[in-house]
Amino acid sequence: MLANVSFSQLWIWIVFLCLSFYIFLVLDLSYLGKVSIMIFILALILFVFSSLPAGLAGMLCLIGAVLLGVPDSILFESLNQHIVWLMIGAFIISSVIEESGLLTRLVHWFSRKCHSEKRASLFILVTIQVMTFFIPSTSSRAAAMLPIYQAIKTQFPKRATMYGLMIPILILTLTNTTLIGAGSHLIGIGILEGQTEHSISYIDFVLWGLPFGLIISLVAALVIMYSPIQQQPMKETTCKSHAHLDTEKTPLSSKERKAIILIGITIALWITESIHGLDIAFVTILMAFCMLIPQMGLITWKKALSEVSWSLIFFVASATALGELLIKYGVVQYLQDQILALLKGLPVLPAIVFVVIISIISVGSHLLITSHTTRAVVLIPTVIIFAKTFELNPVSVVFITLIGINYCLTLPVSSKALLIFYELDDRPFNTSQLLKLNMWLLPIYIVFMVLMYLFYWQFIGLKLK
């Protein structure tokens, strides 16, 4: 087994052992507090450096915590969270959209209507935005957009590189527009709810994130369209899913009409949460299960469950539970006290300085931690402590951090959405092109975050102080 461990991995485990000794011998915490922080660090190591599936790593760490004395209720109650059920329902609804034929119809419509590059670009933006309201996984949205990319590549072969970059980048920038746009949002809000008395509703996230997401996406699309990107030599490829793209428009099928009605009801219930009082997670599960009723004829129970990303579900459950352990056994309070002692005597800083600091750290985090969801697990508990230490609005701090976490465009491995397109047989773009584009987009993204706080966010409930 040791033969399979690299030198760098060996050093990581040596550092972990040293940290564990330090935690148990030096830190002034209870036994379970020391166990909690040790297991949390172990989970981060497994998430970032091991090849274990994130969900499996998280659940193994929870089991390890139980074996070391933490009550076993933490393991069983990890799935008893609104965020977990919200994600399950969202995956089921996204599978209904695909199974009903609505997604295929969208692709067919594109092949008939989008005959210019500008119209194609606008169609891509609108299509991805619509998907963002229903499909909670960036990689799932990227996979769903592959047929559209193949159609675009056929119509505009000289612009294949541009669209190969534009689609995954817009998938990532538009995650900012909705609460279910990325799993990191759900993890971050789950940790916020666990560590404070605050939360972020569906409509709040849309109100705060939609303007940012749409504007930064338009800016990104313009930068991509007018940047001197070198085109790659194209290989002839075929896409089976486009065998019938030239068929005439047909009326909506009964399955499509049912899906549209139920999805419309779902959105209406999400938006009117403050009126009817039903939690967004309950509404999502309610409508998802209504769509599964056999008489509806939309999708089978077995097919729907197979479309749920159970690895992501277990990852969210375990990561949130691990964060709650830090609260329950006094680790967060201990760290907050230590930070306060270190920073005591510093001059009071204006809110804008904190916005710049949070923006730079959260955006830059993707260079060290490639997993979108892992960044949320690492950063959100930290920024909540940061907020409590400097008496900042935790909702504002968490939201701005989540917006920053969504930037992950530097390398193909920075995001699965990028990787899906990067690994296509014709490889529409290379690493060098992505890096050059990132030199423009990264500073624009950070500056725009700061400007959004100065001219919008602080006036609609996200004031830091």
C-alpha positions in Angstrom: 0.0 0.0 0.0 2.9 2.4 0.8 4.2 1.9 -2.7 1.1 3.6 -4.0 1.6 6.7 -1.8 3.6 9.5 -3.5 6.2 11.5 -1.7 3.9 14.6 -1.6 1.0 12.5 -0.2 3.3 11.2 2.5 4.2 14.7 3.5 0.5 15.6 3.7 -0.2 12.8 6.1 2.9 13.6 8.2 1.6 17.2 8.5 -1.9 15.9 9.4 -0.4 13.7 12.2 1.6 16.7 13.5 -1.5 18.8 13.5 -3.4 16.1 15.3 -0.8 16.0 18.0 -0.8 19.7 18.3 -4.6 19.8 18.5 -4.8 17.3 21.3 -1.7 18.5 23.3 -2.0 22.3 23.0 -5.5 23.5 22.1 -7.7 24.4 25.0 -10.8 22.5 23.8 -12.9 19.7 25.1 -12.1 16.1 23.9 -15.0 16.2 21.4 -14.0 19.7 20.3 -10.5 18.3 19.5 -12.0 15.3 17.7 -14.3 17.7 15.7 -11.5 19.9 14.4 -9.2 16.9 13.7 -11.9 15.1 11.7 -12.8 18.4 9.8 -9.2 18.8 8.7 -9.0 15.1 7.7 -12.1 15.6 5.6 -10.6 18.6 3.8 -7.4 16.6 3.1 -9.5 13.8 1.6 -11.7 16.2 -0.4 -8.7 18.1 -1.9 -5.9 15.5 -2.2 -7.4 12.0 -2.4 -9.1 10.2 -5.2 -12.0 9.1 -3.0 -15.4 10.3 -4.1 -16.3 13.4 -2.1 -19.5 11.8 -0.7 -17.7 8.7 0.4 -14.9 10.7 2.0 -17.4 12.9 3.9 -19.4 10.0 5.2 -16.3 8.0 6.3 -15.1 11.0 8.3 -18.5 11.2 10.0 -18.2 7.5 10.8 -14.7 8.1 12.1 -16.0 10.9 14.4 -18.6 8.6 15.8 -16.0 5.9 16.5 -14.0 8.5 18.4 -16.9 9.4 20.7 -19.2 11.8 18.8 -22.8 10.8 19.3 -24.0 8.6 16.3 -27.0 11.0 15.9 -24.7 13.3 13.9 -24.4 10.6 11.2 -28.1 9.8 11.0 -29.3 13.4 11.2 -26.9 14.5 8.4 -29.5 13.6 5.9 -32.2 15.3 7.9 -31.5 18.7 6.3 -33.6 21.0 4.1 -30.6 21.5 1.7 -30.3 17.7 1.1 -34.0 17.3 0.2 -33.9 20.5 -1.9 -31.1 19.0 -4.0 -32.8 15.6 -4.4 -36.0 17.4 -5.6 -34.0 19.6 -8.0 -32.3 16.7 -9.6 -35.6 14.9 -10.1 -37.2 18.0 -11.7 -34.2 18.4 -14.1 -34.5 14.8 -15.1 -38.2 15.5 -15.9 -37.2 18.4 -18.2 -34.9 16.2 -20.2 -37.2 13.1 -20.2 -40.2 15.2 -21.3 -38.5 16.3 -24.5 -38.4 20.0 -23.7 -34.6 20.1 -23.8 -34.6 18.4 -27.2 -37.2 20.8 -28.5 -34.9 23.7 -27.4 -32.1 22.2 -29.5 -34.4 21.8 -32.5 -35.5 25.4 -32.2 -31.9 26.6 -32.2 -31.1 24.8 -35.4 -34.0 26.6 -37.1 -33.7 30.1 -35.7 -30.1 30.9 -34.9 -28.5 31.8 -38.2 -26.1 34.6 -37.0 -23.3 34.6 -34.5 -24.9 37.3 -32.3 -28.3 35.5 -32.3 -26.5 32.2 -31.4 -24.7 33.8 -28.6 -27.9 35.3 -27.2 -29.6 32.0 -27.5 -26.8 30.3 -25.6 -27.1 32.8 -22.7 -30.9 32.5 -22.5 -30.8 28.7 -22.7 -28.2 28.4 -19.9 -30.1 30.9 -17.8 -33.3 28.9 -18.1 -31.4 25.7 -17.2 -29.9 27.3 -14.2 -33.3 27.7 -12.6 -33.9 23.9 -12.8 -30.6 21.9 -13.1 -28.6 22.2 -9.9 -25.3 20.9 -11.3 -22.9 22.8 -13.5 -21.6 19.6 -15.0 -25.1 18.5 -15.8 -25.8 21.8 -17.5 -22.6 21.4 -19.5 -23.6 17.9 -20.6 -27.0 19.2 -21.6 -25.4 21.9 -23.7 -23.2 19.5 -25.7 -25.8 18.9 -28.4 -26.3 22.6 -28.8 -22.5 23.1 -29.1 -22.4 20.4 -31.8 -25.2 22.3 -33.7 -23.3 25.6 -33.4 -20.0 24.0 -34.5 -21.8 22.7 -37.6 -23.2 26.1 -38.5 -20.2 28.2 -37.5 -17.1 25.9 -37.9 -14.7 28.8 -37.8 -16.0 30.0 -34.4 -15.9 26.6 -32.7 -13.2 27.7 -30.3 -15.2 30.8 -29.3 -18.4 28.9 -28.6 -16.4 26.0 -27.0 -15.2 28.6 -24.4 -18.4 30.7 -24.2 -20.8 27.9 -23.2 -18.9 26.5 -20.1 -17.9 30.0 -19.0 -21.5 31.3 -19.2 -22.6 28.2 -17.3 -20.3 29.2 -14.5 -21.0 32.9 -14.5 -24.8 32.3 -14.6 -24.6 30.1 -11.5 -24.7 33.4 -9.6 -28.3 34.0 -10.7 -30.2 31.4 -8.7 -30.0 29.6 -5.3 -29.9 26.2 -7.0 -27.4 27.3 -9.6 -24.5 25.5 -7.8 -24.2 23.0 -5.0 -21.8 25.4 -3.2 -24.8 27.8 -2.7 -26.7 25.1 -0.9 -23.7 24.0 1.2 -22.9 27.6 2.1 -26.5 28.4 3.1 -26.7 25.2 5.0 -23.6 26.1 7.0 -25.0 29.7 7.5 -28.2 28.2 8.9 -26.2 25.9 11.2 -23.8 28.5 12.6 -26.1 31.5 12.8 -29.8 32.3 13.0 -29.8 33.6 9.4 -30.6 32.1 6.0 -31.0 33.2 2.4 -34.3 32.5 0.6 -34.8 31.6 -3.0 -36.2 35.1 -3.9 -33.5 36.9 -1.9 -30.8 35.0 -3.9 -32.5 35.9 -7.2 -32.8 39.6 -6.2 -29.2 39.8 -5.2 -27.5 37.5 -7.7 -29.5 37.8 -10.9 -28.3 41.3 -11.8 -24.7 40.4 -11.1 -24.9 37.1 -13.0 -26.6 38.5 -16.1 -24.3 41.6 -16.4 -21.0 39.7 -15.7 -22.2 37.0 -18.2 -22.9 39.6 -20.9 -19.4 41.1 -20.2 -17.8 37.7 -20.4 -19.6 36.9 -23.7 -18.4 40.2 -25.2 -14.8 39.6 -24.1 -14.9 36.1 -25.6 -16.5 37.3 -28.8 -14.0 40.1 -29.5 -10.8 38.6 -28.1 -8.3 37.4 -30.7 -8.7 33.7 -29.9 -6.8 31.5 -32.3 -9.1 28.9 -33.9 -8.2 25.2 -33.5 -8.2 22.9 -36.6 -11.5 21.0 -36.5 -12.0 17.3 -36.8 -15.1 16.0 -38.4 -17.5 14.8 -35.7 -21.1 13.7 -35.6 -23.7 13.9 -32.9 -26.3 11.2 -32.8 -28.7 13.3 -30.8 -29.0 15.7 -33.8 -30.2 13.1 -36.3 -33.6 14.9 -36.4 -32.6 18.5 -36.0 -34.0 19.5 -39.4 -37.5 18.2 -38.7 -40.3 20.7 -38.8 -41.7 22.2 -35.6 -44.3 20.0 -34.0 -47.0 20.9 -31.5 -46.2 20.4 -27.8 -46.8 16.8 -26.7 -49.0 15.9 -23.8 -45.9 15.1 -21.7 -44.3 18.5 -22.6 -47.4 20.4 -21.7 -47.7 18.6 -18.3 -44.0 19.3 -17.6 -44.4 23.0 -18.4 -47.4 23.4 -16.2 -45.8 21.6 -13.2 -42.5 23.6 -13.6 -44.5 26.8 -13.8 -46.3 25.9 -10.6 -43.0 25.1 -8.9 -41.4 28.5 -9.8 -44.5 30.3 -8.7 -44.4 28.5 -5.3 -40.7 29.2 -5.0 -41.2 32.9 -5.6 -44.2 33.3 -3.3 -42.6 31.5 -0.3 -43.2 34.5 1.9 -46.9 34.3 1.2 -47.8 30.6 1.6 -45.0 29.9 4.2 -44.0 26.6 2.6 -40.2 26.0 2.7 -38.4 25.9 -0.6 -37.1 22.4 0.1 -40.6 21.2 0.8 -42.0 22.8 -2.3 -39.3 21.2 -4.4 -39.9 17.8 -3.0 -43.7 18.2 -3.3 -43.5 19.1 -6.9 -40.8 16.6 -7.8 -42.9 13.8 -6.3 -46.0 15.0 -8.0 -44.1 14.7 -11.3 -43.3 11.1 -10.4 -46.9 10.0 -10.1 -47.3 7.2 -12.7 -50.5 8.7 -14.1 -48.6 11.8 -15.1 -46.6 9.7 -17.5 -43.5 12.0 -17.2 -40.8 9.8 -15.8 -40.5 6.5 -13.9 -39.5 6.3 -10.2 -36.5 4.2 -11.1 -35.3 6.5 -13.9 -35.7 9.7 -11.7 -33.7 8.2 -8.8 -30.9 7.1 -11.2 -30.6 10.8 -12.3 -29.9 12.0 -8.7 -26.2 12.7 -8.0 -26.1 10.7 -4.8 -22.4 11.3 -4.4 -23.1 15.1 -4.3 -26.1 14.5 -1.9 -23.9 12.6 0.6 -21.1 15.1 0.2 -23.5 18.0 1.1 -24.9 16.1 4.0 -21.5 15.1 5.5 -19.9 18.5 4.9 -22.7 20.4 6.6 -22.7 17.9 9.5 -18.9 18.3 9.9 -19.4 22.1 10.0 -22.1 21.8 12.7 -19.7 19.7 14.8 -17.4 22.7 15.0 -20.3 24.8 16.4 -21.6 22.2 18.8 -18.4 21.5 20.5 -17.1 25.1 20.8 -14.4 25.0 18.0 -15.8 28.1 16.2 -16.1 30.1 19.4 -12.5 29.1 20.4 -11.1 30.2 16.9 -13.1 33.4 17.1 -11.6 34.2 20.5 -8.1 33.5 19.2 -8.6 35.7 16.1 -10.0 38.5 18.3 -6.9 38.3 20.6 -4.6 38.5 17.6 -6.4 41.4 15.9 -7.1 43.4 19.1 -6.0 47.0 18.7 -6.2 47.1 14.9 -7.9 50.3 13.6 -11.5 50.0 12.5 -11.6 49.4 8.8 -14.3 50.6 6.4 -16.7 48.1 4.9 -15.3 48.4 1.4 -11.9 47.1 2.6 -13.6 43.9 3.8 -15.5 43.6 0.5 -12.2 43.8 -1.4 -10.6 41.2 0.9 -13.5 38.8 0.7 -13.7 39.2 -3.1 -10.0 38.5 -3.7 -9.8 35.5 -1.4 -13.0 33.9 -2.6 -12.2 34.4 -6.3 -8.6 33.3 -5.9 -9.5 30.2 -3.9 -10.1 28.2 -7.1 -6.4 28.3 -7.8 -5.8 26.2 -4.7 -9.0 24.2 -4.4 -10.3 22.9 -7.7 -13.6 21.5 -6.3 -16.4 24.0 -6.3 -18.2 22.5 -3.4 -15.0 21.9 -1.4 -14.3 25.6 -1.6 -17.6 26.3 0.1 -16.8 23.8 2.8 -13.4 25.4 3.5 -14.3 29.1 3.1 -17.9 29.5 4.5 -17.1 28.5 8.1 -14.0 30.7 8.0 -15.8 33.8 6.7 -18.6 33.3 9.2 -16.0 33.4 12.0 -14.5 36.5 10.2 -17.9 38.1 10.2 -18.5 37.5 13.9 -15.0 38.7 14.8 -15.5 42.1 13.0 -19.2 42.3 13.7 -20.1 42.1 10.0 -23.5 41.0 8.6 -23.0 37.2 8.1 -25.6 37.0 5.3 -23.7 39.6 3.3 -20.3 38.0 4.0 -21.5 34.5 3.0 -23.4 35.7 -0.1 -20.4 37.7 -1.4 -18.1 34.7 -0.7 -20.4 32.4 -2.7 -20.3 34.8 -5.6 -16.5 34.8 -5.5 -16.4 31.0 -5.2 -18.3 30.7 -8.5 -15.3 32.1 -10.4 -13.3 29.1 -11.5 -12.1 29.8 -15.1 -8.3 29.7 -14.9 -7.6 26.1 -15.9 -9.7 23.2 -17.3 -9.5 21.4 -14.0 -10.9 24.4 -12.2 -14.4 23.3 -13.1 -16.1 20.2 -14.4 -18.1 22.4 -16.9 -14.8 23.5 -18.5 -13.4 20.0 -18.3 -16.3 18.5 -20.2 -15.7 20.7 -23.2 -11.9 20.6 -22.9 -12.0 16.8 -23.1 -14.1 16.6 -26.3 -12.5 14.8 -29.2 -12.0 18.1 -31.2 -10.8 20.0 -28.1 -12.3 23.4 -28.9 -9.8 25.3 -26.8 -6.4 24.8 -25.1 -5.0 25.7 -21.7 -3.1 28.7 -23.1 -6.2 30.3 -24.6 -8.1 29.8 -21.3 -5.3 31.5 -19.3 -5.2 34.4 -21.7 -8.9 34.9 -21.4 -8.6 34.6 -17.6 -6.2 37.5 -17.5 -9.0 39.7 -18.6 -12.0 38.1 -16.9 -10.5 37.6 -13.3 -9.8 41.2 -12.6 -13.1 42.3 -14.2 -15.0 39.8 -12.0 -13.4 41.1 -8.8 -13.8 44.8 -9.7 -17.5 44.1 -10.6 -18.1 42.4 -7.3 -16.8 45.5 -5.5 -18.9 47.8 -7.7 -22.0 45.7 -7.1 -21.6 46.1 -3.4 -21.0 49.9 -3.7 -23.9 50.6 -5.9 -26.4 47.8 -5.4 -26.0 45.1 -2.7 -25.5 47.4 0.3 -28.8 49.2 -0.5 -31.0 46.1 -0.7 -30.1 44.2 2.6 -26.5 43.2 2.1 -24.8 46.1 4.0 -21.7 44.7 5.8 -22.0 46.9 8.8 
